[in-house]
Structure formats: C-alpha cells, structure tokens
Amino acid sequence: MEPSRLSVPALSLSRDLRRALARARELGVRGIEIDGRRGVAPEQITQTGLRQIRKWLDDEGLVVSAVAFPTRGGYADADRLEARIAATKSALELAHALGAQVVTNHIGDIPPAPATDTDAADPGWQLLIDVLADIGVWGHRIGATLCAEAGRAAPADLLRVIAALPTASLLCDIVTGSLLVHRHDPVAAVEALGAHIGFVHVTDAVVGSYAGRGRPAPLGAGEVDVPAVLGALEERAYRGWVGLEAADESASMPELAAAIGFIGGRGGA
C-alpha cells in the first residue's frame, strides 16, 4: 500500500500538534488524524489558529484525513443530547476547515427498528434517526460527513440505520480490531458496508473470553487477518484513507513505523 493513503493519529505522536506533524512526516505518511476532543477543540480554535495549522500542514506536506470526535454518549442517549449534537456539528465545521471530509465517532447503542411499516417505532430508534438525519443535513451544508464506527456497532445494525436515513447522511468507519473484539468478522464487515465506507482503521487485537472483551495488539501480532481485509477493500475499489494506531502509545513511533512497514508489504488496497 502506498504511504500516501496511510494516516496516523496526531495525539499518539505528541500532545503538541506542531511536533506531532513533524513526527508524522518522519514516518513518511501523508495523512494525519486530528482529535477534536483532546487535541484541537472546535469551540476553542480561532480563524488565526486554523490558518496556523494549515500552514504547519503545508510545511510538513500533510493532509488532515479525519477529525476524530469520540463523544461519551451516543445519539439516542437523551442525556446532554443537544450539547452533543451542537458539538458534533462544530466538529464537522472544523473538519471542513482543515480540508477533511469526515468526522469519526461511535453513534452509541442502536435500538431495534420497527419490524414492519405499521409497527410503532421504538422512541430511542426514532430519536437516533432524527438526530442523525439532522446532523446529515448539517454535514451536507458544511461539506463533511459523520462516519460511524463499525466495531462496537454491528455492521448489520449500521446498515439498518443507513437505510432509514436520507442518502449519504452517514458513512462508516471500519475499525478492524474493534470488530474482531466484538465478534464481528472484519472482512465480512467490509463486504457488507463497502458502499458506505468513509474511513478505515486497520487495527489489530486479541479477543477475550466474551464479546466486547479483548486487548489491542501491534499490527500483525493479533488475530485480525490484515491481508484479507486489504484484499476485500481492494475488491470494493476503496481508495480512501487507511488509519493506523499504536496499541502502546508510550512506544507509538516505533510501533507505527513497524505497522507502516507491515501494511506496506501486504499489497492489496
């Protein structure tokens, strides 16, 4: 895989963004993922700050691949929902201002959909769809799209949500390690969600004793079949970003360098 399609998270390289960008350049990747909660907060960044970040990116020859915005609650969780919606919209604005097309986040627990058209909708389901439709309209206006994690959320459940929304309101972020830990086949997830994939995090993991339990592992040291995932992405002509993450952030530079070498020798997507 070409390094020009690989991305790494800025926050794992340094809490100082300028230093993180320099380290990403040293790794030889093209993309950098910005954390919109612990890194560059959308509500705090000024136009002057945006111009400075864009200059740093140009200086290092980097592109913002995505803005990560991991909220505590989901979009069917009524607690502090209005603030969560507003913050997500701000993250979409930040992504667009930095040249990224997606904001990655989980969408929370997905309630059951109505079994038939005549059945009453679960209030949580209807709330989730209404909120995501509203965010989708905002994203269309801004020029960035919310990208829901496929990992904790089952691919089949995400497909139900996407089918209930206006076209192109929501994309999916394939997180291979998380899919495996939650007992979902990453390759099958790529095959099922192929038309809706907006970002891919190729991560590795070792599964635990039951679904949802496990631990992250350096790429190639866990149980994810990385070549098969890359092959599935290639079959579906995926040409977007592939994000890499370090299982141990205290050794992120050597681990990410090893991951780049590992994935670069696998061909595929």
C-alpha positions as MATLAB code, in Angstrom:
seq = 'MEPSRLSVPALSLSRDLRRALARARELGVRGIEIDGRRGVAPEQITQTGLRQIRKWLDDEGLVVSAVAFPTRGGYADADRLEARIAATKSALELAHALGAQVVTNHIGDIPPAPATDTDAADPGWQLLIDVLADIGVWGHRIGATLCAEAGRAAPADLLRVIAALPTASLLCDIVTGSLLVHRHDPVAAVEALGAHIGFVHVTDAVVGSYAGRGRPAPLGAGEVDVPAVLGALEERAYRGWVGLEAADESASMPELAAAIGFIGGRGGA';
ca = [
       0.000    0.000    0.000;
       1.211    3.481   -0.874;
       2.185    5.639    2.153;
       0.179    8.444    0.526;
      -3.003    6.656    1.640;
      -1.884    5.977    5.206;
      -2.827    8.132    8.155;
      -1.730    8.272   11.795;
      -3.341    9.992   14.809;
      -1.646   13.213   15.844;
      -2.385   12.761   19.537;
      -0.471    9.484   19.785;
       2.640   11.202   18.405;
       2.615   14.233   20.668;
       0.206   16.437   22.573;
       1.944   19.332   20.857;
       0.381   19.452   17.396;
       3.368   21.050   15.699;
       5.643   18.296   16.993;
       3.099   15.618   16.080;
       3.030   16.839   12.470;
       6.817   16.740   12.264;
       6.832   13.175   13.579;
       4.173   12.129   11.066;
       6.395   13.459    8.291;
       9.284   11.415    9.705;
       7.104    8.305    9.456;
       6.584    9.011    5.755;
       2.778    9.060    5.771;
       0.602   11.613    4.043;
      -2.415   11.734    6.371;
      -2.830   12.969    9.938;
      -5.924   12.379   12.078;
      -6.807   15.251   14.410;
      -8.565   14.603   17.741;
     -11.361   17.136   18.125;
     -11.855   16.491   21.831;
      -8.387   16.114   23.341;
      -6.350   17.747   20.586;
      -7.809   20.665   18.641;
     -11.136   21.613   20.257;
     -13.594   23.019   17.666;
     -15.123   25.513   20.101;
     -11.721   26.958   21.014;
      -9.962   27.233   17.671;
      -9.915   30.676   16.037;
      -9.548   31.614   12.404;
      -5.977   32.641   13.173;
      -5.394   29.234   14.757;
      -6.819   27.476   11.702;
      -4.537   29.420    9.400;
      -1.557   28.466   11.553;
      -2.480   24.771   11.496;
      -2.954   24.849    7.730;
       0.486   26.420    7.362;
       2.042   23.714    9.546;
       0.333   21.059    7.426;
       1.668   22.623    4.227;
       5.155   22.887    5.725;
       5.167   19.159    6.519;
       3.396   18.067    3.324;
       0.492   16.560    5.277;
      -3.281   16.366    4.830;
      -5.888   16.024    7.583;
      -7.513   12.662    6.891;
     -10.266   12.942    9.512;
     -11.287   14.637   12.716;
     -11.926   12.136   15.499;
     -14.666   13.270   17.856;
     -15.321   10.494   20.409;
     -18.322   11.581   22.465;
     -19.165    9.992   25.796;
     -22.766    9.261   24.865;
     -24.484    8.149   21.708;
     -27.040    9.919   19.561;
     -30.007    8.050   21.060;
     -28.892    8.974   24.582;
     -31.119   11.851   25.719;
     -28.708   12.968   28.443;
     -26.957   16.150   27.223;
     -28.025   15.292   23.682;
     -28.462   18.868   22.462;
     -24.923   19.725   23.540;
     -23.632   16.558   21.838;
     -25.384   17.455   18.587;
     -24.038   21.006   18.651;
     -20.517   19.784   19.399;
     -20.685   17.254   16.551;
     -21.762   19.964   14.151;
     -18.823   22.086   15.300;
     -16.508   19.123   14.687;
     -17.880   18.837   11.142;
     -17.126   22.525   10.611;
     -13.597   22.006   11.918;
     -13.071   19.036    9.605;
     -14.139   21.042    6.582;
     -11.970   23.994    7.626;
      -8.958   21.682    7.803;
      -9.693   20.007    4.481;
     -11.047   16.710    5.844;
     -14.252   15.107    4.623;
     -15.211   13.003    7.650;
     -15.641   13.148   11.413;
     -15.307    9.758   13.096;
     -17.307    8.775   16.186;
     -19.425    5.950   17.550;
     -23.181    6.520   17.397;
     -23.944    4.620   20.608;
     -26.370    1.795   21.204;
     -28.695    1.176   18.269;
     -32.297    0.476   19.369;
     -34.441   -2.012   17.447;
     -36.132   -0.732   14.309;
     -39.862   -1.296   13.685;
     -40.450   -4.832   12.409;
     -42.969   -3.601    9.808;
     -44.096   -0.266    8.410;
     -47.226   -0.404   10.576;
     -45.388   -1.061   13.845;
     -44.764    1.808   16.235;
     -41.135    2.868   16.280;
     -39.083    2.463   19.422;
     -38.680    6.010   20.810;
     -34.922    5.525   21.000;
     -34.788    4.359   17.382;
     -36.792    7.339   16.160;
     -34.640    9.707   18.212;
     -31.445    8.216   16.734;
     -32.735    8.552   13.167;
     -33.996   12.093   13.701;
     -30.698   13.226   15.223;
     -28.521   11.586   12.571;
     -30.720   12.993    9.801;
     -30.304   16.474   11.298;
     -26.518   16.036   11.548;
     -26.508   14.694    7.989;
     -28.261   17.817    6.680;
     -25.725   19.973    8.514;
     -22.870   17.926    7.113;
     -24.158   18.342    3.548;
     -24.277   22.088    4.097;
     -20.782   22.200    5.600;
     -19.079   19.677    3.331;
     -18.168   16.922    5.806;
     -19.894   13.710    6.890;
     -20.245   11.874   10.176;
     -18.542    8.487    9.960;
     -19.890    5.906   12.455;
     -17.595    3.324   13.983;
     -18.237   -0.222   12.814;
     -16.858   -2.210   15.705;
     -18.868   -1.839   18.817;
     -21.832   -1.315   16.477;
     -22.628   -4.403   14.424;
     -22.422   -3.943   10.636;
     -25.998   -5.194   10.230;
     -27.255   -2.599   12.709;
     -25.385    0.177   10.916;
     -26.943   -0.910    7.637;
     -30.399   -0.591    9.249;
     -29.584    2.930   10.345;
     -28.178    3.949    6.957;
     -31.256    2.552    5.175;
     -33.536    4.667    7.388;
     -31.659    7.913    6.674;
     -31.629   10.211    3.642;
     -28.968    9.237    1.121;
     -25.356    9.955    2.148;
     -26.301   11.165    5.638;
     -23.949    8.733    7.379;
     -20.788    6.830    6.453;
     -18.961    4.038    8.279;
     -15.530    3.810    9.844;
     -14.291    0.215    9.657;
     -12.242   -0.438   12.832;
     -10.900   -3.942   12.331;
      -9.601   -4.614   15.837;
     -12.827   -3.434   17.461;
     -14.904   -5.516   15.056;
     -12.939   -8.612   15.998;
     -13.216   -7.975   19.748;
     -16.981   -7.603   19.401;
     -17.111  -10.897   17.479;
     -17.711   -9.421   14.033;
     -15.697  -10.589   11.024;
     -13.779   -7.561    9.659;
     -13.726   -8.952    6.121;
     -17.484   -9.597    6.186;
     -17.970   -6.071    7.532;
     -16.057   -4.609    4.579;
     -18.137   -6.710    2.201;
     -21.434   -5.654    3.812;
     -20.653   -1.963    4.270;
     -18.479   -1.458    1.189;
     -20.652    1.204   -0.448;
     -20.824    3.201    2.780;
     -17.206    3.157    3.975;
     -15.808    6.612    4.623;
     -12.703    5.663    6.606;
     -10.819    2.528    7.620;
      -8.766    1.969   10.765;
      -6.675   -1.159   10.254;
      -6.005   -2.143   13.849;
      -5.194   -5.480   15.463;
      -6.449   -7.152   18.616;
      -6.578  -10.336   20.627;
     -10.104  -11.428   21.544;
     -11.156  -12.019   25.139;
     -13.400  -14.607   26.729;
     -16.614  -12.984   25.502;
     -17.800  -10.341   23.043;
     -16.566   -6.876   23.869;
     -13.551   -8.095   25.827;
     -10.086   -8.211   24.354;
      -6.944   -6.164   24.057;
      -5.285   -4.159   21.291;
      -2.172   -5.594   19.696;
       0.516   -4.231   17.370;
      -0.448   -4.728   13.742;
       0.396   -8.284   12.711;
       0.660   -9.537   16.294;
      -3.053  -10.073   16.870;
      -5.844  -12.080   15.277;
      -7.043   -9.753   12.512;
      -6.410  -11.152    9.036;
      -4.938   -7.932    7.664;
      -4.153   -9.200    4.134;
      -7.742  -10.440    3.797;
      -9.093   -7.061    4.924;
      -6.891   -5.214    2.431;
      -7.956   -7.621   -0.279;
     -11.632   -7.017    0.478;
     -11.079   -3.260    0.333;
      -9.302   -3.634   -2.996;
     -12.172   -5.714   -4.409;
     -14.570   -2.916   -3.490;
     -12.284   -0.283   -5.026;
     -11.839    1.556   -1.746;
      -9.419    4.433   -2.328;
      -9.883    6.375    0.900;
      -7.669    6.753    3.926;
      -6.343    3.829    5.939;
      -5.622    4.847    9.507;
      -3.062    3.122   11.714;
      -2.958    3.236   15.518;
      -0.459    2.239   18.175;
      -1.540   -0.331   20.747;
       1.001    1.149   23.154;
       1.067    4.943   22.920;
       4.224    5.088   25.029;
       6.030    3.485   22.073;
       3.922    4.955   19.295;
       6.705    5.988   16.908;
       8.421    2.586   16.613;
       5.098    0.744   16.618;
       3.600    2.938   13.896;
       6.796    2.639   11.859;
       6.536   -1.146   12.130;
       2.844   -1.025   11.173;
       3.651    1.059    8.093;
       6.282   -1.495    7.096;
       3.880   -4.367    7.752;
       0.974   -2.973    5.778;
       3.233   -1.641    3.034;
       4.448   -5.133    2.293;
       0.954   -6.601    2.047;
      -0.150   -5.108   -1.273;
      -3.925   -5.106   -1.592;
      -5.861   -1.906   -1.185;
];
